[in-house]
């Protein structure tokens, strides 16, 4: 009952948050830690060299950089999990650091609750000791020594006001989708274990919380909750995440790890993008000046300069330095993805008919019907474990439905970017892994790009291409796997959580690639920004196996849900899991406004009209050139009549929508 009370009352939950904040050590208001010239090498590769920076109490920092730049390694060094090859990290007195790893390790025999309260703070140790003695007392109730110890610990719990810790742990676990607190951790899925580890990091009072990809493997609703939690939490925060909305709303400082250097930007992710653009513009200006100077020095060297004097030797030394700088600059590539010349889609793509799927006694998909169209951009959302990945596997034929059918058109060529990467043999060299798929990729202009060239564009330089996959970072493996999927030149691309472990630069370029992708994109994602940026339709999984269809991106869908909620009424669905009833409620007068579909149509109709007008102009030009070719003239004349009819319909529709907009403006 106590747990249910916490779950139903957000005010009580916020009190718990402030309770935990009160136990965070207040310490030195200056730096919690200072990094002094820290260096880390990975084999022959230097990840970063002589980085110096500080983290102050209250800082909320997002660490970004390309996969393989050393972000996770830097977090491990700051958390004390790994040692630097050079330099040192100095911590403030009594500073406590909490750390969430990308791949946390557990005692498989511990329960969920035991793992969640496994922190090293005195408060957490006290709670654990009390829980241990309590279990002993239940088994050996007559033992006076155990009863005495239990009484003493109870007094300490009173003095520390620690009774709420266990309830707070249960509440946080439930918010993260974990409700069986007695389950053995070893029996949980990878995603569930990551959420238990996240709960343990959040519940442990620390001065600096370090989180490596905290939004991986949690659904959109839970990300919203975590976002609010971290915004309200006192103390410092340092995290790596690919979720750009999360970065924008939570952090006030960005660290960018780029080329072994650390750049600091004050502000959130949006301000970082502005300031980085300014920095790169300045660097390009400096590079242009350096290039001119390089040419001058090169000409002087070619004239046969000899180091006869100190002045001449200085010029030769400067030339060699410039030469080195130019080489460094030329190696600083950006990720590029070239749109492949994929095979053309026919009229029939994928049609889903009365689809049913069950696992054990649970219905995953119930009576689902849907037909995918050319150029569809569809996002699939819903809680973890509800069946989103199952739907993708049914579409590509990896699973068979219990009832119904998935009909695939004869021209469809699937590309499936899965979460598991099951086919990746880590003994293979990087280039061999790509060549297994294709040695050359056809592009739209009729040419080809080799596997080695595509690897270069994906930030795998020639030296790295002959490295075994096992030596790559987790993010580099994901980037390599994405390249392999794209090398298959698909025309229907299925992406299952594509943003997990990919860096922001790769994600940005992937999104740009998808803009021009000549086929269908179907994606499961919890990344709100990615869904907003890429998709135009949403499929929403319900708990009963139903799947609802919505036209619009993720934010449009959230706005729709807000508009559906009764005004001035508590959202009971969020408090108790039940849906509010609309029965016996008087109909509300709807405000005068364009529907979502009409708004999208109005925003784009002028461009469509301009396009049809251009087609008419081109048609008229071709008629003038046709001469006495009567068959050609007949085809062109028929096409002109169709274009004129379409143009008239568009203009009539534009006039109607324009009148509606004017009417809405008058009534505001």
Secondary structure, DSSP 8 states (H G I E B T S, - for coil): -HHHHHHH-HHHHHHHHHHHHHTS----SSEEEEEEEEEEEETTEEEEEEEEEEEETT-EEEEE--TTSSHHHHHHHHHTSS--SEEEEEE-TT--EEEE-TT----TTSBHHHHHT---SHHHHHHHHHHHHHHHHHHSTT-HHHHHHHHHHHHHHHHHT-THHHHHHHHHHHHTT---TTSBGGGS-HHHHHHHHHHHHHHS--SEEEEESTTTT--HHHHHHHHHHHHH--SEEEEE---HHHHHHH-SEEEEEETTEEEEEES-HHHHHHHHHHHHHHHHHHHHHHHHHHHHHHHHHHTT----SHHHHHHHHHHHHHHHHHHHHHH--------B------S--EEEEEEEEEETTEEEEEEEEEEE-TT-EEEEE-STTSSHHHHHHHHHTSS--SEEEEEE-TT--EEEE-SS-TT--TTSBHHHHHHTT-SEEEBTTS-EEEHHHHHHHTT--HHHHTSBGGGS-HHHHHHHHHHHHHHT--SEEEEESTTTT--HHHHHHHHHHHHH-SSEEEEE---HHHHHHH-SEEEEE-TTS-EEEEES-HHHHHHHHHHHS-TTS--HHHHHS-----TT-------S---HHHHHHHHHHHHHHHHHHHHHHHHHHHHHHHTT-HHHHHHHHHHHHHHHHHHHHHHHHHHHHHHHHHHHHHT-
